[in-house]
């Protein structure tokens, strides 16, 4: 039975590491200063709870603010004094020093205003260090509210007063009224600039994210900690979350509706680090916003208004979009693996190459029509489905219409296709691996002498191993004489039937299979010429390019990073290859899909690159990639990239 802490005073309580809090009720509780580090809070209810600092902890940031204000005052004092040396006519050296200081200050603050203060792991420079001494104490007041903000604001005034009095005295004693005017101007300008920067930082301006992050980190010291906590399906509706630590927390499907002061938490690397995402989570209003290429994995947007929103190339995998309004949303190349779209509205959405998978939930989706391409001025309604503009999908029809074929084994033959060898090798593969439940679902002719054989497999089948075994057998059978092949075929109607299918497919522009018959009774498969059975989701002849690309990304993310930052490993090289293929304008979409399938095969093989079967898989994939790129111009960007990448990838697989 779930524990009930609703309405209780839990200030400062220690729940660190507890595993018995799943589903616990903390609604309306006072959890200021409570420690939930590494606890299991799956499904816990924190609605209307009050998190943050205990009152006794507020004194620490106040004192810290005064300390930094003292540093800031000393800095202003020093800068003002150095600038005042401009008026020291007795010593040229002092004048040079004064002018140099003034020029540096002007350049420093100009850069700070126009470029901001942001760092990466490679650049933590002098500018940030000097700037934090000034802006940090003036940013802290914006991290608090009420009396504490007034106290910290007084600290900022103290810094200015200290600097002004000191500089005034020096200027009066050394250079008179002219120096006093210049020094006063410098001091006032510096203070005003830093107040501005501190204000912009706490308003979420990305240019000053470093200042904001450090200010909030200090402000959250001693506050409620959910660091490393599992908050899957937890509910923070209308909770107050100022000065709360969510670093490394698991926030899958966590509910944030109308949460207060979510912009004052320590988000770490979670999706809470983005201002626009936080606003969407709190309000549920994302209409006409731009979330292109954002990582929104695991986010909870249930019932959100996302009409006309752009999610191009965004990752919404495992997200909760139940009952969300995605009318006219741009979902081009959006990754939707495991996403729950139950009851969502998709009328008018643009779904070009979107990455749905067999785990995407489409039950009860409301959709009258969709577009398979993004709109242009020339074609505002590109590839509308249904094609008849007077027709709409009936309830439940969209899910059936859009459902692609998943978990397929794609066997691409690009040189000297031998239909009989294909039939024999596939029949042997099906008999050797009955657990894979191999089922031919598509054949497609590519070019003059290339064919793609697509077979559905059971969930969890090792497609890399199946592919390697198939091509080993295929190449061996292909090397046999006609008479030797006939001995293998004799009296086996299944092989003869499949051979005829492949032969017919090679003689037609497009040729597909459709049916539910397993390979054990291949002669019963219904063959018919039609549009690609899985091409609907891609909007043309390509079988859901977005899904394929998404699968490649998932496979690559499962590989380990290179241990040496300056030396790319197999993951980094394959990622570069993936990007080069995806961005290529020289490669036809059908060949692009084939190339991405080979990159996926390489990624699967890279999990155990020293195994012989994996090396064979890699070798076949590299050969196929070279064949696909052979017709491209030598100056094509993709050719230049692969000429460097493929040899390096081969070497890492031990292929020379």
BELFEN-V861461 format. One line per field, one symbol per residue. phi: phi as a letter, one per 20 degrees, with the letter a starting at -180 (. if undefined). psi: psi as a letter, one per 20 degrees, with the letter a starting at -180 (. if undefined). burial: # if it has 24 or more other ideal C-beta (glycine too) atoms within 12 Angstrom, else .. Layout:
BEGIN
phi: ???
psi: ???
burial: ???
END
This chain:
BEGIN
phi: .ffcdgmeedfmfddgmfdddfmfddfmeedfmfddgmeedgmfddfmfddpefffefffffffffffffffffffgffffffffgeeffcffffffffffffffffffffffednccccfeccdfgfffffgeeffeeggfeccmfffffffffffgfffffffffgfffffdcnffffffffffffffffffffffffffenfffdfffffffffffefnefddfmeedgmfcdglfecgldddfmfedflfecglfdlffdeeemdffffegffgffffemdcgmeddfmfedgmfdcgmfedfmeddgmeddgmfddglfedgmfedflfecfmfedgmfdcgmfddflfdecfdfedfmfebeaccecffcffcfcflfcffffedcffgnfffffefeedldeddedcblfdgfffffffffffffcffflfbfcacbfcmfbcbdddcfcfgnfefffffffffffgfffffffgffffffegmdffffffgfffffffecgcbcdbqdffgfcffefedbfafgfdegfemreeelgffffffffffffeeffffdfecfeffffffffgffffefdeegfffffffffffffffffffbfeffffffffffffffffffefeeffefgffffffefffffgffemdn
psi: pqqojpjqokpjqojpjpjkjpjqojpjqokpjqokpjrokpjqokpjqorbqqhiihhghghgghghhgggghgggggggghiihjnihohghgggghggggggggghghhghianqqaiionahgggghhhghghihghiirrchhhgghhhgghggggggggghgggghhgjahghgggggggggggghghggggghgiijohhkhgggghghghhipjappkpjqokpjqokpkqpkplqojpjqokpkppjpkqpkhijroicjriiipghgggghghjojpkrokpjqokpjqokpjqokpjqokpjqokpjqokpjqokpjqokpkppkojqojpjqpjpjqokokqmqaiipojpjpophqrpirqqrhhnimplppqhoiiqrprpihgghgiorprlqoooppjplpohghggghhggghhhmhiilpopiqpppoahlqqpoppqrqpiqnhggggggghggghghhiqrghhhhhhhpjnhgggghghgggghhiqgqprqprjprhilhiipopqparphjighikbipnmhggghhhggghhiiqqqpiohjopahggghggggggghipihpqhghgggghhhhghhhghihmiiqghhhgggggghggghghihiqqhipggggghhhgghhgghhjkj.
burial: ..#.#....##.#.#.....#..####.##########################..##.###.###.#####################.........#..##..#..##..#...###........##.###############...##.###.######.###.###.##..##...##.######.###.##########.##.###############################.#########.#########.##########.#########.###.#.#..#.#..#########.######################################.################.###..##########........###.......#....##.##############..##############..#..###########...#########..###############.##......#..##....##########.##...#####..###..##.#.#....#########################..#.........##############.#.##.###################.#...#################..#.....##.##..##.###.##.#.
END
